[in-house]
Amino acid sequence: MKVDLLHYSAPPIVGGVESVISHHASLMSKAGHRVRILAGRGLQTDPRIPFIQIPLLDSINPEILSIKAELDKGNLPPAFAEIVHRLSQCLEETITDTDCLIAHNVCSLHKNLALTAALWQLANQPSPPRLILWHHDLAWTTPRYSAELHPGYPWDLLRTDWPGAVQVVVSELRRRELAELLGIPDRRIRAVPNGVDAHRFLGLGEQTRRIVDRLDLFSAEPLLLLPVRITPRKNIELALRVLAALSDHYPRSMLVVTGPLGPHNPNNEQYFDCLRALRKDLNLEGRAFFLTEVSSGYLPDDVVAGIYRLADALFLPSREEGFGIPVLEAALAGLPLFCTDIQPLRSLAGEHAVYFSPDASPERVAAQVVERLANDPIFSMRVHVRKNYFWEQIYRRSIAPLLENT
């Protein structure tokens, strides 16, 4: 399918709508659609996605600003019809083979009413492309715009139910507002939220991305981080047993052990074999991960730091430590701390950690984890965002069906 995304401006212009368009275009292109971005300002920022510049689409084009000054006063200037005609001709020539045209905000805001009117003409021609009106903001429901809106054409186009068009909003509030504004049932309006690019926001490098995606770490609830080498004094077997004990309350809980085998004790190979056997016995395959199994060689500091930013808590069950650097790193990453009550760790974390004995019952430690996280609104919100607001999820759940069914 050939899809065109239309707005006043596009990246690298900085703005919320511009960012959303960039993500939408990338996701659609990745899904196999032929995608273009049409705007008055911007540049091609992705080699897969052509940028078509049409100056009159720009909300700050001098001609557009000139007629807007009159429109804001309630006057329909003589130049308006001529600019609408020019825009209509340009759009018709540009989208001759377009299957779906997605107009972001231009049919709900008055920033370029000539463009709105040109799209209205296009929508009412025989066999127009499928039209999706994607509304982020609504001029008619925004008090600060009330003085600039007036009854009649073209302002009423912003509160008209366009025939044949699919109405999309970005939130349930906007759905209620638009339904009331258009006088239509809210079930006719699709609500598709904006999202976040977790890889980019968390600053995950390419190697970290591969690990996160391969192990599906974004689906963890919670993700416990154990950034140690594999050696008996780290007491990793307790971490595995605690993870198993968490299953009833958090069936999607996961554990990541970042380090390789300790280099100075040949018995570490035997210890690692015991850990893998225990993982299998506890049915934790797919939930407990040793990164030495998925990434050969030394993991750079930036890879481990990326996993810190993704993790929900530090879990450190060591029987002995000389110092305890992970405690400091977890503090900088804003992670809750669960660690054994040994002097080096307590001296670093003080009253800011949840402590347990190296020989504690796994069930008891799991209960401590559940109690701490159940009262942590930051953890709850992190999980909520991971479940509902990653762009890839939003595309699969809402955007792909929208393209298929319109």
C-alpha positions as CSV (number, residue, x, y, z in Angstrom):
1,M,0.0,0.0,0.0
2,K,1.2,3.5,-0.8
3,V,0.7,5.8,2.2
4,D,1.2,9.5,2.4
5,L,1.5,11.3,5.7
6,L,0.5,15.0,5.6
7,H,1.3,17.8,8.0
8,Y,2.4,21.4,8.1
9,S,6.0,20.5,8.9
10,A,8.1,17.3,9.3
11,P,11.4,16.3,10.9
12,P,13.9,17.6,11.6
13,I,11.5,20.3,12.7
14,V,11.0,19.7,16.4
15,G,7.5,19.1,17.6
16,G,5.2,16.4,19.1
17,V,3.2,15.8,15.9
18,E,6.4,15.8,13.8
19,S,7.9,13.1,16.1
20,V,4.8,11.0,15.8
21,I,4.8,11.3,12.0
22,S,8.4,10.1,11.9
23,H,7.6,7.1,14.0
24,H,4.5,6.2,12.1
25,A,6.3,6.5,8.8
26,S,9.2,4.3,10.0
27,L,6.8,1.6,11.3
28,M,4.7,1.6,8.2
29,S,7.8,1.4,6.0
30,K,9.2,-1.5,8.1
31,A,5.9,-3.3,7.6
32,G,6.3,-3.1,3.8
33,H,4.2,-0.1,2.9
34,R,5.5,2.6,0.5
35,V,5.5,5.7,2.6
36,R,6.1,9.4,1.9
37,I,5.9,12.5,4.1
38,L,4.3,15.6,2.6
39,A,4.9,18.9,4.4
40,G,5.7,22.5,4.0
41,R,8.9,22.4,5.9
42,G,11.3,19.6,6.7
43,L,13.9,17.3,5.1
44,Q,14.3,13.6,4.3
45,T,15.6,12.1,7.5
46,D,15.2,8.4,6.6
47,P,16.6,7.0,3.3
48,R,13.6,4.7,3.0
49,I,11.0,7.5,3.2
50,P,10.8,10.3,0.6
51,F,10.0,13.8,1.7
52,I,7.9,15.9,-0.6
53,Q,8.0,19.6,0.1
54,I,4.9,21.6,-0.8
55,P,5.5,25.2,0.5
56,L,1.8,26.1,0.8
57,L,1.3,23.3,3.4
58,D,3.4,25.2,5.8
59,S,1.5,27.0,8.6
60,I,4.0,29.8,8.6
61,N,4.2,30.3,4.8
62,P,3.9,34.1,4.3
63,E,0.8,33.7,2.0
64,I,-0.8,31.4,4.6
65,L,0.0,33.8,7.4
66,S,-1.4,36.7,5.5
67,I,-4.8,35.1,4.9
68,K,-4.8,33.6,8.5
69,A,-4.6,37.2,9.9
70,E,-7.9,38.0,8.1
71,L,-9.5,34.7,8.9
72,D,-8.8,35.1,12.6
73,K,-10.8,38.3,12.5
74,G,-13.7,36.5,10.9
75,N,-13.0,37.8,7.3
76,L,-12.8,35.5,4.3
77,P,-10.1,37.2,2.2
78,P,-10.4,37.2,-1.7
79,A,-7.0,35.4,-1.9
80,F,-8.4,32.4,0.0
81,A,-10.2,30.7,-2.9
82,E,-7.1,31.2,-5.2
83,I,-4.8,29.6,-2.6
84,V,-7.2,26.7,-2.0
85,H,-7.3,26.1,-5.8
86,R,-3.5,26.1,-6.0
87,L,-3.3,23.7,-3.1
88,S,-5.9,21.4,-4.5
89,Q,-4.1,21.2,-7.9
90,C,-0.8,20.5,-6.2
91,L,-2.2,17.8,-3.9
92,E,-4.0,16.1,-6.9
93,E,-0.8,16.0,-8.9
94,T,1.2,14.7,-5.9
95,I,-1.1,11.9,-4.7
96,T,-2.2,10.5,-8.1
97,D,-1.4,6.9,-7.0
98,T,-1.8,7.2,-3.3
99,D,-3.9,4.5,-1.6
100,C,-4.2,6.2,1.8
101,L,-3.7,9.8,2.9
102,I,-3.2,10.4,6.6
103,A,-3.7,14.1,7.5
104,H,-2.3,15.0,10.9
105,N,-4.0,17.9,12.7
106,V,-4.8,19.8,9.5
107,C,-8.5,19.0,9.7
108,S,-8.9,19.9,13.4
109,L,-6.7,23.0,13.7
110,H,-7.0,26.4,12.0
111,K,-3.3,26.9,11.3
112,N,-3.8,26.5,7.6
113,L,-7.5,26.6,6.7
114,A,-6.7,26.8,3.0
115,L,-5.1,23.4,3.3
116,T,-8.1,22.2,5.2
117,A,-10.4,23.5,2.4
118,A,-8.3,21.9,-0.3
119,L,-8.5,18.5,1.4
120,W,-12.2,19.0,1.7
121,Q,-12.4,19.4,-2.0
122,L,-10.2,16.4,-2.6
123,A,-12.3,14.3,-0.2
124,N,-15.5,15.2,-2.2
125,Q,-14.1,14.3,-5.6
126,P,-14.9,10.9,-7.3
127,S,-12.6,8.1,-6.1
128,P,-10.3,10.0,-3.6
129,P,-7.6,8.1,-1.7
130,R,-8.7,6.6,1.6
131,L,-8.6,9.5,4.0
132,I,-7.6,9.2,7.7
133,L,-7.9,12.4,9.7
134,W,-5.5,12.0,12.7
135,H,-6.4,14.6,15.4
136,H,-3.9,15.5,18.1
137,D,-5.5,18.8,19.0
138,L,-9.0,20.3,18.4
139,A,-9.3,24.0,17.8
140,W,-13.0,24.2,18.6
141,T,-12.6,22.7,22.0
142,T,-9.6,24.8,23.0
143,P,-10.5,28.1,24.8
144,R,-7.4,29.9,23.8
145,Y,-8.5,29.6,20.1
146,S,-12.1,30.7,20.6
147,A,-11.5,34.3,19.4
148,E,-10.0,33.0,16.1
149,L,-12.9,30.7,15.2
150,H,-16.1,31.9,13.6
151,P,-19.3,30.2,12.3
152,G,-19.4,29.2,8.7
153,Y,-17.0,28.2,6.0
154,P,-14.1,27.5,6.3
155,W,-14.0,27.3,10.1
156,D,-16.8,24.8,10.3
157,L,-14.8,22.3,8.3
158,L,-12.9,21.7,11.6
159,R,-16.1,20.5,13.3
160,T,-17.6,18.6,10.4
161,D,-17.9,14.8,10.1
162,W,-16.2,14.4,6.7
163,P,-18.0,11.8,4.6
164,G,-15.9,8.6,4.1
165,A,-13.0,9.7,6.3
166,V,-11.8,7.7,9.3
167,Q,-11.5,9.8,12.4
168,V,-8.6,9.1,14.7
169,V,-7.6,10.7,18.0
170,V,-4.7,10.2,20.4
171,S,-6.6,9.8,23.7
172,E,-9.9,9.0,25.2
173,L,-10.4,12.7,26.2
174,R,-10.0,13.7,22.5
175,R,-12.4,10.9,21.5
176,R,-15.1,12.3,23.9
177,E,-14.4,15.9,22.7
178,L,-14.5,15.0,19.0
179,A,-17.7,12.9,19.3
180,E,-19.5,15.8,21.0
181,L,-18.0,18.3,18.5
182,L,-19.1,16.3,15.4
183,G,-22.3,14.9,16.9
184,I,-21.4,11.3,16.2
185,P,-21.1,8.2,18.5
186,D,-17.7,7.9,20.0
187,R,-17.5,4.3,18.8
188,R,-17.0,5.8,15.3
189,I,-13.7,7.4,16.4
190,R,-10.5,5.4,16.8
191,A,-8.3,6.2,19.7
192,V,-4.6,5.4,18.9
193,P,-2.2,6.6,21.6
194,N,1.2,8.0,21.0
195,G,4.2,6.0,22.1
196,V,7.8,5.9,23.0
197,D,10.8,4.5,21.2
198,A,12.3,2.6,24.2
199,H,15.5,1.6,22.6
200,R,16.3,5.2,21.7
201,F,15.0,6.8,24.9
202,L,17.0,4.4,27.1
203,G,20.1,5.0,24.9
204,L,20.5,1.3,24.1
205,G,23.4,0.6,21.6
206,E,23.1,-1.9,18.9
207,Q,24.6,-4.8,20.9
208,T,22.3,-4.1,23.8
209,R,19.3,-3.9,21.5
210,R,20.1,-7.3,20.1
211,I,20.2,-8.8,23.6
212,V,17.1,-7.1,24.7
213,D,15.1,-8.1,21.7
214,R,16.4,-11.7,21.6
215,L,15.5,-12.3,25.2
216,D,12.3,-10.2,25.1
217,L,13.4,-8.3,28.2
218,F,10.8,-5.6,27.6
219,S,8.1,-8.1,28.6
220,A,9.6,-8.7,32.0
221,E,7.6,-7.9,35.1
222,P,9.8,-7.2,37.0
223,L,13.3,-7.5,35.5
224,L,15.9,-8.2,38.2
225,L,19.5,-7.4,37.4
226,L,22.4,-9.4,38.8
227,P,25.6,-7.7,37.4
228,V,28.2,-10.2,38.7
229,R,30.6,-12.8,37.4
230,I,29.6,-16.4,37.7
231,T,31.4,-17.7,40.7
232,P,30.1,-19.5,43.9
233,R,30.5,-16.6,46.3
234,K,27.9,-14.6,44.3
235,N,25.3,-17.0,45.5
236,I,23.5,-17.0,42.1
237,E,21.5,-20.1,43.0
238,L,19.5,-18.1,45.6
239,A,18.6,-15.6,42.9
240,L,17.2,-18.5,40.7
241,R,15.2,-19.9,43.6
242,V,13.8,-16.4,44.4
243,L,12.8,-16.0,40.8
244,A,11.0,-19.3,40.9
245,A,9.2,-18.2,44.1
246,L,8.1,-15.0,42.4
247,S,6.2,-17.0,39.8
248,D,2.8,-17.0,41.5
249,H,2.8,-13.2,41.9
250,Y,4.9,-12.2,38.9
251,P,4.7,-15.0,36.3
252,R,6.7,-12.8,33.9
253,S,9.5,-11.9,36.3
254,M,12.9,-12.3,34.8
255,L,16.5,-12.3,35.9
256,V,19.6,-11.3,34.0
257,V,23.1,-12.2,35.1
258,T,25.5,-10.1,33.1
259,G,28.9,-11.4,33.9
260,P,31.0,-14.2,32.4
261,L,32.6,-17.0,34.4
262,G,35.1,-15.9,37.0
263,P,38.5,-16.2,35.4
264,H,40.6,-17.5,38.3
265,N,38.9,-20.6,39.5
266,P,38.6,-23.7,37.3
267,N,35.7,-24.9,39.4
268,N,33.5,-22.1,38.0
269,E,32.7,-24.2,35.0
270,Q,31.2,-26.8,37.3
271,Y,29.3,-24.1,39.2
272,F,27.9,-22.8,35.9
273,D,26.8,-26.3,35.0
274,C,25.0,-26.6,38.3
275,L,23.3,-23.2,37.8
276,R,22.0,-24.2,34.4
277,A,20.7,-27.5,35.7
278,L,19.0,-25.7,38.5
279,R,17.4,-23.3,36.0
280,K,16.0,-26.2,34.1
281,D,14.7,-28.0,37.3
282,L,12.9,-24.8,38.3
283,N,11.4,-24.3,34.9
284,L,13.1,-20.9,34.5
285,E,14.3,-21.3,30.9
286,G,13.0,-18.2,29.1
287,R,13.0,-16.2,32.4
288,A,16.6,-16.6,33.8
289,F,19.3,-15.5,31.5
290,F,23.1,-15.6,31.6
291,L,24.4,-13.2,29.1
292,T,27.6,-15.2,28.6
293,E,25.3,-17.7,26.8
294,V,24.0,-15.1,24.3
295,S,27.0,-12.8,23.8
296,S,30.5,-14.2,23.6
297,G,33.3,-12.2,24.9
298,Y,33.5,-9.1,27.2
299,L,30.4,-7.0,27.5
300,P,31.3,-3.3,27.2
301,D,30.3,-1.1,30.1
302,D,27.7,0.7,27.9
303,V,25.9,-2.6,27.3
304,V,25.6,-3.3,31.0
305,A,24.7,0.3,31.7
306,G,21.8,0.0,29.2
307,I,20.5,-3.0,31.0
308,Y,20.6,-1.1,34.2
309,R,18.4,1.5,32.6
310,L,16.0,-1.1,31.5
311,A,15.9,-3.2,34.8
312,D,13.4,-2.7,37.6
313,A,15.6,-3.7,40.5
314,L,19.1,-4.8,41.5
315,F,19.2,-8.2,43.1
316,L,22.5,-8.9,44.8
317,P,22.6,-12.2,46.9
318,S,26.4,-12.3,47.4
319,R,27.8,-14.3,50.3
320,E,30.8,-12.0,50.4
321,E,31.9,-8.7,48.7
322,G,35.0,-6.6,49.1
323,F,33.1,-3.4,48.1
324,G,29.9,-3.6,46.0
325,I,30.1,-1.3,43.0
326,P,26.7,-2.5,41.7
327,V,25.0,-0.8,44.7
328,L,26.4,2.6,43.5
329,E,25.5,1.9,39.9
330,A,22.0,0.9,40.8
331,A,21.5,4.1,42.9
332,L,22.5,6.2,39.9
333,A,20.1,4.2,37.7
334,G,17.3,4.8,40.2
335,L,16.8,1.1,40.9
336,P,15.4,-0.4,44.1
337,L,18.1,-2.4,45.9
338,F,17.7,-6.0,47.2
339,C,20.9,-7.3,48.7
340,T,22.3,-9.6,51.4
341,D,22.9,-8.1,54.8
342,I,26.7,-8.2,54.7
343,Q,28.9,-5.4,56.0
344,P,30.3,-4.0,52.7
345,L,26.8,-3.8,51.1
346,R,25.1,-2.3,54.2
347,S,27.9,0.2,54.6
348,L,27.1,1.5,51.0
349,A,23.3,1.2,50.9
350,G,22.5,2.0,54.6
351,E,18.7,2.2,55.1
352,H,18.1,2.5,51.3
353,A,18.1,-1.3,50.5
354,V,16.0,-4.3,51.4
355,Y,18.2,-6.8,53.1
356,F,18.1,-10.6,53.5
357,S,20.4,-13.3,54.7
358,P,22.5,-15.2,52.1
359,D,20.8,-18.4,53.5
360,A,17.3,-17.0,53.6
361,S,14.3,-18.9,52.4
362,P,13.6,-18.1,48.7
363,E,10.0,-17.7,49.6
364,R,10.7,-15.1,52.3
365,V,13.0,-13.1,50.0
366,A,10.4,-13.3,47.2
367,A,7.8,-11.9,49.6
368,Q,10.1,-9.0,50.4
369,V,10.5,-8.3,46.7
370,V,6.7,-8.4,46.1
371,E,6.1,-6.1,49.1
372,R,8.6,-3.5,48.0
373,L,7.5,-3.4,44.4
374,A,3.8,-3.5,45.2
375,N,4.2,-0.1,46.9
376,D,6.4,1.4,44.2
377,P,4.4,3.6,41.8
378,I,7.5,4.1,39.6
379,F,7.8,0.3,39.0
380,S,4.0,0.1,38.3
381,M,4.2,2.9,35.8
382,R,7.3,1.4,34.1
383,V,5.4,-1.9,33.6
384,H,2.3,-0.1,32.3
385,V,4.4,1.8,29.7
386,R,6.2,-1.4,28.6
387,K,2.9,-3.2,28.2
388,N,1.0,-0.4,26.4
389,Y,3.1,2.4,24.9
390,F,5.9,1.1,22.9
391,W,5.6,2.1,19.3
392,E,5.9,-1.5,18.0
393,Q,3.0,-2.6,20.2
394,I,0.9,0.4,19.2
395,Y,1.5,-0.3,15.5
396,R,0.6,-4.0,15.7
397,R,-2.4,-3.4,17.9
398,S,-3.9,-0.3,16.4
399,I,-2.2,1.2,13.3
400,A,-1.7,-1.9,11.2
401,P,-5.4,-2.9,11.5
402,L,-6.4,0.7,10.8
403,L,-4.5,0.6,7.4
404,E,-5.9,-2.8,6.6
405,N,-9.6,-1.9,7.4
406,T,-9.9,1.6,6.0
